[in-house]
Amino acid sequence: MICLIFMDDSNIGKVISILKKETKGYVIPIVTEVAGRDDPFLVLISCLISLRTKDQVTAKASARLFRLAKTPAKMMKLSVKQIEDAIYPAGFYKTKAGRIKDISKVLAEDHGSRVPDEIDELLKLKGVGRKTANLVVTLGYGKPGICVDTHVYRISNRLGYVKTRNPFETEMALRKKLPKRYWLIYNDLLVAWGQNVCVPISPFCSRCTIAKYCKRVGVGKSR
């Protein structure tokens, strides 16, 4: 029998401490791996490519594109067809190619080739949503932000740490509740855990090292 310790602000620190140790051997989120943490433009472009695309495809597509151009000024000079060919078979590659070229042009001509470091400014770029904006701010600039993807949304609710209906509500709830010292690492940890242990269907609760802190909200069948 698992003795549950209900999730609260004090226990989230214990959960994060455990996940930092447990996820060391896991593959890091693909955007972090491809773009690193020091080039906001590469983070932005790799994020755009990654949407609705498998990690392996994103990695190869990003690498091919970045061999052609790594700055807004150089990217805008590529034809849409060149970008399409580089990122294929990423999901919606034709739409993404056009957006990558348009965004690069805006950055080069209106921002001096500098990617904005504020979420509200990033959201003004066509095709950039909150997930991408938060990743650019956190990975590219090391500034506080909370990226909420399907794993962060699912696990935060399963734990019982938040009670939300969608990623946007989850981000807003976490901004109010999650201590800022955890913001930069929260996404990477939960994505890694969500891909390997706390999977969407039939999670591996029997070998989950944070199970005693989890309320298992919405979990029916588990392993």
C-alpha positions as CSV (number, residue, x, y, z in Angstrom):
1,M,0.0,0.0,0.0
2,I,1.2,3.5,-0.9
3,C,0.9,6.1,1.9
4,L,0.0,9.3,0.2
5,I,1.5,12.6,1.4
6,F,-0.8,15.2,-0.2
7,M,0.9,17.8,-2.4
8,D,1.5,21.3,-1.1
9,D,4.1,24.0,-1.4
10,S,6.5,22.4,0.9
11,N,6.4,19.0,-0.8
12,I,6.8,20.3,-4.3
13,G,10.4,21.1,-3.4
14,K,10.9,17.4,-2.3
15,V,9.4,16.3,-5.6
16,I,11.7,18.5,-7.7
17,S,14.7,17.3,-5.7
18,I,13.8,13.7,-6.4
19,L,13.2,14.3,-10.1
20,K,16.5,16.1,-10.5
21,K,18.3,12.9,-9.4
22,E,16.0,10.5,-11.2
23,T,16.0,12.2,-14.6
24,K,19.8,12.5,-14.9
25,G,20.0,9.5,-17.2
26,Y,17.0,10.5,-19.3
27,V,17.1,12.2,-22.7
28,I,16.6,15.9,-22.2
29,P,13.8,17.7,-24.1
30,I,14.7,18.0,-27.7
31,V,14.6,21.8,-27.9
32,T,17.1,22.1,-25.0
33,E,19.4,19.6,-26.7
34,V,19.2,21.1,-30.2
35,A,19.3,24.8,-29.3
36,G,21.2,24.8,-26.0
37,R,20.6,27.6,-23.5
38,D,22.5,30.6,-25.0
39,D,21.0,31.4,-28.4
40,P,17.4,32.8,-28.3
41,F,17.1,32.7,-32.1
42,L,17.9,29.0,-32.3
43,V,15.6,28.3,-29.4
44,L,12.8,30.1,-31.1
45,I,13.2,28.4,-34.5
46,S,13.7,24.9,-33.1
47,C,10.6,25.4,-31.0
48,L,8.6,26.4,-34.1
49,I,9.8,23.2,-35.9
50,S,9.0,21.0,-32.9
51,L,5.3,21.8,-32.7
52,R,3.3,18.6,-33.6
53,T,6.6,16.9,-34.6
54,K,8.4,14.0,-33.1
55,D,11.7,14.7,-31.3
56,Q,13.9,12.7,-33.6
57,V,12.4,14.6,-36.6
58,T,12.9,18.0,-34.9
59,A,16.5,17.2,-34.1
60,K,17.4,16.4,-37.6
61,A,15.3,19.1,-39.2
62,S,16.8,21.8,-36.9
63,A,20.3,20.6,-37.6
64,R,19.8,20.8,-41.4
65,L,18.3,24.2,-41.2
66,F,20.9,25.6,-38.9
67,R,23.7,24.4,-41.2
68,L,22.2,26.9,-43.7
69,A,21.5,29.8,-41.4
70,K,21.8,30.6,-37.7
71,T,20.8,34.3,-37.6
72,P,17.7,36.2,-38.6
73,A,19.6,38.1,-41.3
74,K,20.8,34.9,-42.9
75,M,17.6,33.0,-42.4
76,M,15.5,35.7,-44.1
77,K,17.7,35.4,-47.2
78,L,16.8,31.7,-47.7
79,S,13.8,30.9,-49.9
80,V,10.7,29.4,-48.4
81,K,11.5,26.3,-50.6
82,Q,15.0,26.0,-49.0
83,I,13.5,26.1,-45.6
84,E,10.8,23.6,-46.5
85,D,13.4,21.2,-47.8
86,A,15.6,21.6,-44.7
87,I,12.8,21.0,-42.2
88,Y,10.8,18.3,-44.0
89,P,9.2,16.0,-42.8
90,A,8.3,18.1,-39.7
91,G,4.6,18.5,-39.2
92,F,3.0,21.3,-41.3
93,Y,6.5,22.0,-42.7
94,K,5.2,24.3,-45.5
95,T,3.4,26.5,-43.0
96,K,6.3,26.5,-40.6
97,A,8.8,27.4,-43.4
98,G,6.8,30.5,-44.3
99,R,6.5,31.6,-40.6
100,I,10.3,31.0,-40.0
101,K,11.1,33.3,-43.0
102,D,8.6,35.9,-42.0
103,I,9.7,35.9,-38.3
104,S,13.3,36.2,-39.4
105,K,12.5,39.1,-41.6
106,V,10.7,40.9,-38.7
107,L,13.5,40.3,-36.3
108,A,16.2,41.4,-38.8
109,E,14.4,44.5,-39.9
110,D,12.4,45.6,-36.8
111,H,14.5,44.3,-33.9
112,G,18.0,44.6,-35.1
113,S,18.2,40.8,-35.3
114,R,17.6,40.5,-31.6
115,V,14.9,38.1,-30.4
116,P,12.7,39.9,-27.8
117,D,13.2,38.7,-24.2
118,E,9.7,39.5,-23.0
119,I,6.8,37.1,-23.4
120,D,4.3,39.8,-24.5
121,E,6.7,41.0,-27.3
122,L,7.4,37.4,-28.4
123,L,3.6,36.8,-28.7
124,K,3.4,39.5,-31.3
125,L,5.4,37.4,-33.7
126,K,3.0,35.4,-35.9
127,G,2.9,31.7,-35.0
128,V,4.5,32.2,-31.5
129,G,2.4,30.9,-28.7
130,R,2.9,30.9,-24.9
131,K,4.8,27.6,-24.8
132,T,7.3,28.8,-27.4
133,A,7.6,32.3,-25.8
134,N,8.3,30.8,-22.4
135,L,10.9,28.5,-23.8
136,V,12.7,31.4,-25.5
137,V,12.7,33.4,-22.3
138,T,13.9,30.6,-20.1
139,L,16.3,28.7,-22.4
140,G,17.5,31.7,-24.5
141,Y,17.8,34.3,-21.8
142,G,17.8,32.4,-18.5
143,K,14.9,34.6,-17.3
144,P,12.0,33.3,-15.1
145,G,9.2,31.7,-17.1
146,I,7.0,28.6,-17.0
147,C,6.6,26.6,-20.2
148,V,3.5,24.4,-20.0
149,D,3.2,21.5,-22.5
150,T,1.1,18.4,-22.3
151,H,3.5,16.8,-19.8
152,V,3.6,19.8,-17.4
153,Y,-0.2,20.2,-17.7
154,R,-0.9,16.5,-17.0
155,I,1.6,15.9,-14.2
156,S,0.9,19.1,-12.4
157,N,-2.7,18.1,-12.2
158,R,-2.1,14.5,-11.4
159,L,0.1,15.4,-8.5
160,G,-2.8,17.6,-7.2
161,Y,-0.5,20.6,-7.2
162,V,-2.9,22.6,-9.4
163,K,-6.5,22.0,-10.6
164,T,-6.7,23.4,-14.1
165,R,-8.5,22.8,-17.4
166,N,-5.9,23.6,-20.0
167,P,-2.2,24.6,-20.4
168,F,-2.9,28.4,-20.1
169,E,-4.7,28.0,-16.8
170,T,-1.9,25.7,-15.6
171,E,0.8,28.3,-16.4
172,M,-1.2,31.1,-14.6
173,A,-1.7,28.8,-11.6
174,L,2.0,27.8,-11.5
175,R,3.1,31.4,-11.8
176,K,1.1,32.2,-8.6
177,K,2.0,29.0,-6.7
178,L,5.3,27.5,-7.8
179,P,8.4,29.1,-6.1
180,K,10.4,31.1,-8.6
181,R,13.6,29.1,-7.9
182,Y,12.0,26.1,-9.7
183,W,10.7,27.9,-12.8
184,L,13.7,27.3,-15.0
185,I,13.9,23.6,-14.4
186,Y,10.3,22.6,-13.9
187,N,9.6,22.0,-17.6
188,D,12.6,19.9,-18.3
189,L,12.0,17.7,-15.3
190,L,8.4,17.1,-15.9
191,V,8.8,16.5,-19.6
192,A,11.5,13.9,-18.9
193,W,9.3,12.3,-16.3
194,G,6.3,12.4,-18.4
195,Q,8.0,10.7,-21.4
196,N,9.4,7.9,-19.3
197,V,7.4,7.3,-16.1
198,C,4.2,9.4,-15.8
199,V,3.1,8.6,-19.3
200,P,-0.4,9.7,-20.5
201,I,-2.0,6.3,-20.5
202,S,-1.3,3.7,-17.8
203,P,1.5,5.4,-16.0
204,F,4.2,3.4,-14.2
205,C,3.0,4.3,-10.7
206,S,4.6,1.1,-9.2
207,R,8.1,2.4,-9.9
208,C,7.4,6.1,-9.5
209,T,9.7,7.6,-6.8
210,I,7.4,10.5,-6.2
211,A,4.2,8.4,-5.9
212,K,3.8,9.1,-2.2
213,Y,3.4,12.8,-3.0
214,C,0.9,12.2,-5.9
215,K,-2.9,12.3,-5.6
216,R,-3.2,10.4,-8.9
217,V,-5.9,12.7,-10.1
218,G,-7.5,11.3,-13.2
219,V,-5.5,8.1,-13.1
220,G,-7.5,4.9,-13.7
221,K,-5.3,2.1,-14.9
222,S,-1.6,2.1,-13.9
223,R,1.3,-0.2,-14.0
